[in-house]
Amino acid sequence: MLNYSFLLGHKVVVVVRCEGINISGNFYRNKLKYLAFLRKRMNTNPSRGLFHFRAPSRIFWRTVRGMLPHKTKRGQAALDRLKVFDPPN
């Protein structure tokens, strides 16, 4: 379990083997939420719009970003201290 206050408290957090992360909750509901997320796009120019990360490390990174004030300097510095890795294929 990652406590995002570690990142805001100037600590470096490294997460390895992101493919082993479990998402809590009902599987069917989580699947519906993910498929709804994949349908979202920018109407005028989809190549500019919402980016749909599929790698487990990027999904985890995006989840943590939602917990941080990423639009401030403090939040951006905290995201720079978060390192996430998938195993090599």
N, CA, C and O atoms as CSV, one atom per row, in Angstrom:
chain,resi,resn,atom,element,x,y,z
A,1,MET,N,N,0.848,-1.177,0.000
A,1,MET,CA,C,0.000,0.000,0.000
A,1,MET,C,C,0.891,1.236,0.000
A,1,MET,O,O,1.838,1.325,0.781
A,2,LEU,N,N,0.591,2.169,-0.859
A,2,LEU,CA,C,1.372,3.388,-0.982
A,2,LEU,C,C,0.638,4.525,-0.288
A,2,LEU,O,O,-0.521,4.811,-0.589
A,3,ASN,N,N,1.324,5.160,0.634
A,3,ASN,CA,C,0.781,6.338,1.283
A,3,ASN,C,C,1.378,7.539,0.563
A,3,ASN,O,O,2.591,7.748,0.614
A,4,TYR,N,N,0.542,8.336,-0.112
A,4,TYR,CA,C,1.070,9.412,-0.934
A,4,TYR,C,C,1.746,10.500,-0.115
A,4,TYR,O,O,2.443,11.342,-0.682
A,5,SER,N,N,1.561,10.511,1.214
A,5,SER,CA,C,2.251,11.506,2.034
A,5,SER,C,C,3.757,11.254,2.054
A,5,SER,O,O,4.529,12.170,2.340
A,6,PHE,N,N,4.191,10.014,1.751
A,6,PHE,CA,C,5.626,9.755,1.613
A,6,PHE,C,C,6.205,10.601,0.484
A,6,PHE,O,O,7.280,11.186,0.622
A,7,LEU,N,N,5.488,10.660,-0.627
A,7,LEU,CA,C,5.973,11.429,-1.769
A,7,LEU,C,C,5.979,12.919,-1.465
A,7,LEU,O,O,6.913,13.631,-1.834
A,8,LEU,N,N,4.936,13.386,-0.794
A,8,LEU,CA,C,4.885,14.806,-0.457
A,8,LEU,C,C,5.888,15.148,0.635
A,8,LEU,O,O,6.246,16.314,0.808
A,9,GLY,N,N,6.342,14.141,1.370
A,9,GLY,CA,C,7.312,14.349,2.436
A,9,GLY,C,C,8.747,14.188,1.985
A,9,GLY,O,O,9.619,13.905,2.806
A,10,HIS,N,N,9.018,14.363,0.690
A,10,HIS,CA,C,10.372,14.346,0.128
A,10,HIS,C,C,11.061,12.997,0.248
A,10,HIS,O,O,12.270,12.940,0.472
A,11,LYS,N,N,10.314,11.914,0.104
A,11,LYS,CA,C,10.911,10.585,0.074
A,11,LYS,C,C,10.747,10.013,-1.326
A,11,LYS,O,O,9.737,10.248,-1.990
A,12,VAL,N,N,11.747,9.264,-1.767
A,12,VAL,CA,C,11.682,8.617,-3.075
A,12,VAL,C,C,10.997,7.267,-2.901
A,12,VAL,O,O,11.363,6.494,-2.015
A,13,VAL,N,N,10.010,6.979,-3.736
A,13,VAL,CA,C,9.274,5.718,-3.686
A,13,VAL,C,C,9.503,4.992,-5.008
A,13,VAL,O,O,9.264,5.544,-6.082
A,14,VAL,N,N,9.970,3.741,-4.914
A,14,VAL,CA,C,10.208,2.919,-6.099
A,14,VAL,C,C,9.287,1.712,-6.027
A,14,VAL,O,O,9.293,0.983,-5.035
A,15,VAL,N,N,8.496,1.494,-7.073
A,15,VAL,CA,C,7.579,0.355,-7.143
A,15,VAL,C,C,8.032,-0.529,-8.298
A,15,VAL,O,O,8.084,-0.082,-9.444
A,16,VAL,N,N,8.360,-1.783,-7.997
A,16,VAL,CA,C,8.767,-2.728,-9.037
A,16,VAL,C,C,7.698,-3.805,-9.167
A,16,VAL,O,O,6.922,-4.041,-8.241
A,17,ARG,N,N,7.667,-4.452,-10.324
A,17,ARG,CA,C,6.702,-5.512,-10.623
A,17,ARG,C,C,5.267,-5.009,-10.490
A,17,ARG,O,O,4.470,-5.571,-9.739
A,18,CYS,N,N,4.956,-3.973,-11.207
A,18,CYS,CA,C,3.613,-3.383,-11.156
A,18,CYS,C,C,2.543,-4.314,-11.704
A,18,CYS,O,O,1.359,-4.093,-11.454
A,19,GLU,N,N,2.926,-5.351,-12.445
A,19,GLU,CA,C,1.904,-6.242,-12.985
A,19,GLU,C,C,1.269,-7.073,-11.887
A,19,GLU,O,O,0.220,-7.675,-12.113
A,20,GLY,N,N,1.870,-7.126,-10.702
A,20,GLY,CA,C,1.320,-7.902,-9.599
A,20,GLY,C,C,0.378,-7.122,-8.700
A,20,GLY,O,O,-0.051,-7.640,-7.669
A,21,ILE,N,N,0.046,-5.898,-9.063
A,21,ILE,CA,C,-0.822,-5.068,-8.234
A,21,ILE,C,C,-2.263,-5.553,-8.352
A,21,ILE,O,O,-2.744,-5.822,-9.453
A,22,ASN,N,N,-2.943,-5.662,-7.227
A,22,ASN,CA,C,-4.348,-6.063,-7.200
A,22,ASN,C,C,-5.228,-4.832,-7.051
A,22,ASN,O,O,-4.935,-3.939,-6.256
A,23,ILE,N,N,-6.297,-4.793,-7.815
A,23,ILE,CA,C,-7.272,-3.709,-7.720
A,23,ILE,C,C,-8.428,-4.217,-6.883
A,23,ILE,O,O,-9.035,-5.236,-7.214
A,24,SER,N,N,-8.737,-3.520,-5.805
A,24,SER,CA,C,-9.796,-3.978,-4.911
A,24,SER,C,C,-11.161,-3.670,-5.509
A,24,SER,O,O,-11.289,-2.825,-6.395
A,25,GLY,N,N,-12.160,-4.354,-5.023
A,25,GLY,CA,C,-13.522,-4.125,-5.470
A,25,GLY,C,C,-14.021,-5.232,-6.376
A,25,GLY,O,O,-13.328,-6.215,-6.639
A,26,ASN,N,N,-15.225,-5.048,-6.839
A,26,ASN,CA,C,-15.877,-6.017,-7.702
A,26,ASN,C,C,-15.217,-6.016,-9.081
A,26,ASN,O,O,-15.030,-4.955,-9.677
A,27,PHE,N,N,-14.865,-7.195,-9.590
A,27,PHE,CA,C,-14.187,-7.304,-10.883
A,27,PHE,C,C,-15.042,-6.727,-12.008
A,27,PHE,O,O,-14.540,-5.988,-12.855
A,28,TYR,N,N,-16.319,-7.060,-12.018
A,28,TYR,CA,C,-17.194,-6.607,-13.098
A,28,TYR,C,C,-17.308,-5.082,-13.105
A,28,TYR,O,O,-17.274,-4.464,-14.168
A,29,ARG,N,N,-17.443,-4.481,-11.937
A,29,ARG,CA,C,-17.554,-3.016,-11.857
A,29,ARG,C,C,-16.253,-2.350,-12.301
A,29,ARG,O,O,-16.279,-1.351,-13.020
A,30,ASN,N,N,-15.114,-2.903,-11.872
A,30,ASN,CA,C,-13.827,-2.348,-12.288
A,30,ASN,C,C,-13.635,-2.469,-13.796
A,30,ASN,O,O,-13.087,-1.570,-14.434
A,31,LYS,N,N,-14.090,-3.586,-14.362
A,31,LYS,CA,C,-13.981,-3.772,-15.806
A,31,LYS,C,C,-14.835,-2.749,-16.542
A,31,LYS,O,O,-14.395,-2.189,-17.547
A,32,LEU,N,N,-16.048,-2.497,-16.060
A,32,LEU,CA,C,-16.912,-1.500,-16.690
A,32,LEU,C,C,-16.308,-0.102,-16.598
A,32,LEU,O,O,-16.381,0.672,-17.552
A,33,LYS,N,N,-15.708,0.224,-15.448
A,33,LYS,CA,C,-15.080,1.536,-15.290
A,33,LYS,C,C,-13.908,1.698,-16.249
A,33,LYS,O,O,-13.719,2.766,-16.832
A,34,TYR,N,N,-13.114,0.629,-16.411
A,34,TYR,CA,C,-11.963,0.699,-17.306
A,34,TYR,C,C,-12.414,0.827,-18.761
A,34,TYR,O,O,-11.828,1.595,-19.524
A,35,LEU,N,N,-13.447,0.084,-19.150
A,35,LEU,CA,C,-13.938,0.180,-20.522
A,35,LEU,C,C,-14.560,1.549,-20.794
A,35,LEU,O,O,-14.453,2.064,-21.906
A,36,ALA,N,N,-15.206,2.141,-19.791
A,36,ALA,CA,C,-15.738,3.496,-19.950
A,36,ALA,C,C,-14.599,4.496,-20.098
A,36,ALA,O,O,-14.712,5.464,-20.850
A,37,PHE,N,N,-13.502,4.264,-19.382
A,37,PHE,CA,C,-12.319,5.121,-19.499
A,37,PHE,C,C,-11.735,5.026,-20.907
A,37,PHE,O,O,-11.290,6.033,-21.457
A,38,LEU,N,N,-11.730,3.834,-21.495
A,38,LEU,CA,C,-11.185,3.669,-22.841
A,38,LEU,C,C,-12.045,4.370,-23.894
A,38,LEU,O,O,-11.533,4.756,-24.944
A,39,ARG,N,N,-13.332,4.539,-23.633
A,39,ARG,CA,C,-14.208,5.210,-24.591
A,39,ARG,C,C,-14.048,6.724,-24.588
A,39,ARG,O,O,-14.450,7.376,-25.552
A,40,LYS,N,N,-13.485,7.298,-23.556
A,40,LYS,CA,C,-13.346,8.746,-23.474
A,40,LYS,C,C,-12.268,9.215,-24.458
A,40,LYS,O,O,-11.190,8.626,-24.542
A,41,ARG,N,N,-12.577,10.279,-25.195
A,41,ARG,CA,C,-11.610,10.829,-26.125
A,41,ARG,C,C,-11.976,12.271,-26.416
A,41,ARG,O,O,-13.074,12.723,-26.090
A,42,MET,N,N,-11.064,12.979,-27.024
A,42,MET,CA,C,-11.319,14.352,-27.427
A,42,MET,C,C,-12.035,14.331,-28.774
A,42,MET,O,O,-11.532,13.735,-29.727
A,43,ASN,N,N,-13.188,14.965,-28.869
A,43,ASN,CA,C,-14.002,14.877,-30.087
A,43,ASN,C,C,-13.357,15.548,-31.293
A,43,ASN,O,O,-13.434,15.020,-32.402
A,44,THR,N,N,-12.726,16.698,-31.098
A,44,THR,CA,C,-12.224,17.436,-32.251
A,44,THR,C,C,-10.948,16.826,-32.817
A,44,THR,O,O,-10.773,16.779,-34.034
A,45,ASN,N,N,-10.053,16.359,-31.947
A,45,ASN,CA,C,-8.806,15.760,-32.427
A,45,ASN,C,C,-8.387,14.667,-31.447
A,45,ASN,O,O,-7.698,14.962,-30.470
A,46,PRO,N,N,-8.778,13.425,-31.676
A,46,PRO,CA,C,-8.504,12.348,-30.715
A,46,PRO,C,C,-7.019,12.108,-30.447
A,46,PRO,O,O,-6.664,11.584,-29.391
A,47,SER,N,N,-6.140,12.485,-31.390
A,47,SER,CA,C,-4.712,12.264,-31.137
A,47,SER,C,C,-4.183,13.200,-30.054
A,47,SER,O,O,-3.135,12.923,-29.470
A,48,ARG,N,N,-4.876,14.293,-29.773
A,48,ARG,CA,C,-4.476,15.202,-28.704
A,48,ARG,C,C,-5.069,14.831,-27.351
A,48,ARG,O,O,-4.567,15.245,-26.306
A,49,GLY,N,N,-6.126,14.057,-27.383
A,49,GLY,CA,C,-6.988,13.918,-26.223
A,49,GLY,C,C,-6.462,13.044,-25.119
A,49,GLY,O,O,-5.256,12.926,-24.906
A,50,LEU,N,N,-7.382,12.443,-24.431
A,50,LEU,CA,C,-7.104,11.616,-23.276
A,50,LEU,C,C,-6.248,10.429,-23.680
A,50,LEU,O,O,-6.610,9.685,-24.592
A,51,PHE,N,N,-5.115,10.242,-23.012
A,51,PHE,CA,C,-4.218,9.138,-23.330
A,51,PHE,C,C,-4.583,7.948,-22.464
A,51,PHE,O,O,-4.711,8.073,-21.246
A,52,HIS,N,N,-4.750,6.799,-23.088
A,52,HIS,CA,C,-5.183,5.596,-22.398
A,52,HIS,C,C,-3.983,4.691,-22.170
A,52,HIS,O,O,-3.578,3.946,-23.063
A,53,PHE,N,N,-3.422,4.758,-20.980
A,53,PHE,CA,C,-2.273,3.924,-20.655
A,53,PHE,C,C,-2.735,2.499,-20.395
A,53,PHE,O,O,-3.716,2.276,-19.686
A,54,ARG,N,N,-2.021,1.533,-20.972
A,54,ARG,CA,C,-2.378,0.135,-20.796
A,54,ARG,C,C,-1.330,-0.634,-20.008
A,54,ARG,O,O,-1.626,-1.707,-19.483
A,55,ALA,N,N,-0.121,-0.114,-19.912
A,55,ALA,CA,C,0.921,-0.781,-19.136
A,55,ALA,C,C,0.583,-0.652,-17.647
A,55,ALA,O,O,0.152,0.414,-17.207
A,56,PRO,N,N,0.773,-1.717,-16.868
A,56,PRO,CA,C,0.441,-1.655,-15.436
A,56,PRO,C,C,1.177,-0.543,-14.695
A,56,PRO,O,O,0.620,0.073,-13.787
A,57,SER,N,N,2.423,-0.285,-15.078
A,57,SER,CA,C,3.171,0.766,-14.388
A,57,SER,C,C,2.560,2.137,-14.653
A,57,SER,O,O,2.502,2.972,-13.751
A,58,ARG,N,N,2.105,2.376,-15.876
A,58,ARG,CA,C,1.517,3.670,-16.197
A,58,ARG,C,C,0.127,3.825,-15.578
A,58,ARG,O,O,-0.252,4.929,-15.186
A,59,ILE,N,N,-0.636,2.733,-15.485
A,59,ILE,CA,C,-1.939,2.789,-14.811
A,59,ILE,C,C,-1.735,3.138,-13.343
A,59,ILE,O,O,-2.468,3.956,-12.788
A,60,PHE,N,N,-0.734,2.515,-12.714
A,60,PHE,CA,C,-0.434,2.810,-11.309
A,60,PHE,C,C,0.027,4.254,-11.157
A,60,PHE,O,O,-0.393,4.942,-10.227
A,61,TRP,N,N,0.889,4.720,-12.062
A,61,TRP,CA,C,1.397,6.089,-12.001
A,61,TRP,C,C,0.241,7.084,-12.113
A,61,TRP,O,O,0.202,8.083,-11.394
A,62,ARG,N,N,-0.695,6.805,-13.015
A,62,ARG,CA,C,-1.832,7.695,-13.208
A,62,ARG,C,C,-2.737,7.707,-11.975
A,62,ARG,O,O,-3.297,8.745,-11.623
A,63,THR,N,N,-2.879,6.547,-11.318
A,63,THR,CA,C,-3.692,6.460,-10.106
A,63,THR,C,C,-3.081,7.297,-8.990
A,63,THR,O,O,-3.789,8.023,-8.292
A,64,VAL,N,N,-1.760,7.191,-8.826
A,64,VAL,CA,C,-1.082,7.975,-7.782
A,64,VAL,C,C,-1.155,9.458,-8.122
A,64,VAL,O,O,-1.311,10.290,-7.229
A,65,ARG,N,N,-1.044,9.796,-9.396
A,65,ARG,CA,C,-1.139,11.193,-9.801
A,65,ARG,C,C,-2.479,11.794,-9.394
A,65,ARG,O,O,-2.552,12.976,-9.057
A,66,GLY,N,N,-3.541,10.988,-9.422
A,66,GLY,CA,C,-4.848,11.470,-9.001
A,66,GLY,C,C,-4.937,11.750,-7.515
A,66,GLY,O,O,-5.836,12.464,-7.070
A,67,MET,N,N,-4.009,11.194,-6.736
A,67,MET,CA,C,-4.000,11.416,-5.292
A,67,MET,C,C,-3.136,12.606,-4.895
A,67,MET,O,O,-3.171,13.039,-3.743
A,68,LEU,N,N,-2.367,13.133,-5.828
A,68,LEU,CA,C,-1.438,14.220,-5.533
A,68,LEU,C,C,-1.923,15.524,-6.154
A,68,LEU,O,O,-2.666,15.507,-7.135
A,69,PRO,N,N,-1.504,16.660,-5.583
A,69,PRO,CA,C,-1.813,17.946,-6.214
A,69,PRO,C,C,-0.851,18.187,-7.379
A,69,PRO,O,O,0.044,19.024,-7.271
A,70,HIS,N,N,-1.024,17.463,-8.494
A,70,HIS,CA,C,-0.034,17.428,-9.566
A,70,HIS,C,C,0.061,18.720,-10.361
A,70,HIS,O,O,0.960,18.860,-11.191
A,71,LYS,N,N,-0.838,19.664,-10.130
A,71,LYS,CA,C,-0.773,20.932,-10.853
A,71,LYS,C,C,0.048,21.980,-10.113
A,71,LYS,O,O,0.173,23.111,-10.583
A,72,THR,N,N,0.609,21.619,-8.963
A,72,THR,CA,C,1.456,22.541,-8.217
A,72,THR,C,C,2.904,22.078,-8.313
A,72,THR,O,O,3.169,20.931,-8.671
A,73,LYS,N,N,3.832,22.958,-7.997
A,73,LYS,CA,C,5.257,22.599,-8.023
A,73,LYS,C,C,5.542,21.475,-7.038
A,73,LYS,O,O,6.325,20.569,-7.323
A,74,ARG,N,N,4.905,21.541,-5.887
A,74,ARG,CA,C,5.113,20.516,-4.858
A,74,ARG,C,C,4.640,19.148,-5.346
A,74,ARG,O,O,5.313,18.141,-5.125
A,75,GLY,N,N,3.494,19.113,-6.001
A,75,GLY,CA,C,2.971,17.865,-6.528
A,75,GLY,C,C,3.797,17.332,-7.688
A,75,GLY,O,O,3.997,16.122,-7.800
A,76,GLN,N,N,4.278,18.220,-8.552
A,76,GLN,CA,C,5.125,17.793,-9.664
A,76,GLN,C,C,6.435,17.222,-9.156
A,76,GLN,O,O,6.938,16.238,-9.699
A,77,ALA,N,N,6.996,17.836,-8.113
A,77,ALA,CA,C,8.226,17.310,-7.525
A,77,ALA,C,C,7.976,15.951,-6.883
A,77,ALA,O,O,8.836,15.072,-6.935
A,78,ALA,N,N,6.802,15.774,-6.279
A,78,ALA,CA,C,6.460,14.484,-5.679
A,78,ALA,C,C,6.338,13.406,-6.755
A,78,ALA,O,O,6.792,12.280,-6.550
A,79,LEU,N,N,5.736,13.732,-7.893
A,79,LEU,CA,C,5.627,12.755,-8.985
A,79,LEU,C,C,6.992,12.409,-9.560
A,79,LEU,O,O,7.210,11.282,-10.006
A,80,ASP,N,N,7.909,13.363,-9.554
A,80,ASP,CA,C,9.267,13.074,-10.023
A,80,ASP,C,C,9.980,12.097,-9.098
A,80,ASP,O,O,10.889,11.386,-9.527
A,81,ARG,N,N,9.572,12.057,-7.829
A,81,ARG,CA,C,10.195,11.128,-6.870
A,81,ARG,C,C,9.575,9.735,-6.910
A,81,ARG,O,O,10.061,8.829,-6.233
A,82,LEU,N,N,8.519,9.548,-7.684
A,82,LEU,CA,C,7.878,8.236,-7.825
A,82,LEU,C,C,8.462,7.525,-9.039
A,82,LEU,O,O,8.422,8.050,-10.152
A,83,LYS,N,N,9.002,6.337,-8.826
A,83,LYS,CA,C,9.550,5.515,-9.908
A,83,LYS,C,C,8.765,4.214,-9.958
A,83,LYS,O,O,8.666,3.511,-8.952
A,84,VAL,N,N,8.212,3.891,-11.108
A,84,VAL,CA,C,7.446,2.649,-11.272
A,84,VAL,C,C,8.038,1.863,-12.433
A,84,VAL,O,O,8.434,2.435,-13.449
A,85,PHE,N,N,8.092,0.533,-12.269
A,85,PHE,CA,C,8.718,-0.316,-13.274
A,85,PHE,C,C,7.894,-1.564,-13.526
A,85,PHE,O,O,7.325,-2.152,-12.606
A,86,ASP,N,N,7.842,-1.960,-14.796
A,86,ASP,CA,C,7.333,-3.266,-15.201
A,86,ASP,C,C,8.542,-4.174,-15.389
A,86,ASP,O,O,9.635,-3.683,-15.672
A,87,PRO,N,N,8.374,-5.483,-15.237
A,87,PRO,CA,C,9.515,-6.371,-15.476
A,87,PRO,C,C,9.834,-6.439,-16.968
A,87,PRO,O,O,8.946,-6.250,-17.800
A,88,PRO,N,N,11.080,-6.705,-17.307
A,88,PRO,CA,C,11.408,-6.860,-18.736
A,88,PRO,C,C,10.733,-8.105,-19.305
A,88,PRO,O,O,10.542,-9.093,-18.597
A,89,ASN,N,N,10.384,-8.054,-20.554
A,89,ASN,CA,C,9.689,-9.193,-21.181
A,89,ASN,C,C,10.612,-10.321,-21.422
A,89,ASN,O,O,10.198,-11.358,-21.941
